Amino acid sequence: MHGSSMSGWLLMALSAATGAYCLLRMRSTSQQARTAAGGEAVMGFGMAAMALPAAMGTLPGWGWTVLAAVFAAGGLRALWQLRSSAHHLHHLVGSLAMVYMALTMTAAMASGGAHGGAMDGGAMSGGSMEHASHSAGGIPLLTGALLAYYAVYVLRTGATLVPAVSVATGGGGPAGAIGWGARPELALACRLAMGMAMFAMLLTI
């Protein structure tokens, strides 16, 4: 996505860190928890890849198409899994939001390439990238709906996280009895971080 270099690096680091933690959660003994953690790990690393152009401006146009295809597949998987758990509805919305942003940036970069007239090894020049930044806008109604969804999701998850942290630090069990990959408050914090990152990325298109 597009923004200042510092915000791009921070968003990329946050997304990559949450993706890495979700990989740790995949060691859970619960099949449902492993499936959810796997989907969230892919989401985190995909968001890190999307944040990369804001920091370095090097993701080629075909890279956005690949991301769109990956998350389209993830969306189909989440749709199939809705049969067993309504929690996958959030994964479905997240996958569709990623597809939407990737396609929006693909169109913006194509427009920038057409008007800027400069391509270097598949990566856009600085002028073309700047043009893409201004031309990316997506569908305002859809962008607004996704922003509203993630704003509510962040507030709701944050409200849920507070009592979860209180219980976790309230001395309810021996220290270290629950592994880092299975702590419910950390899983909630991971989802909260990704929700905030998604909201920030939607603001930039």
Beta strands, then each sheet from edge to edge (+ up, - down):
strand 1: 119-120
strand 2: 123-124
sheet 1: 1+ 2-
end
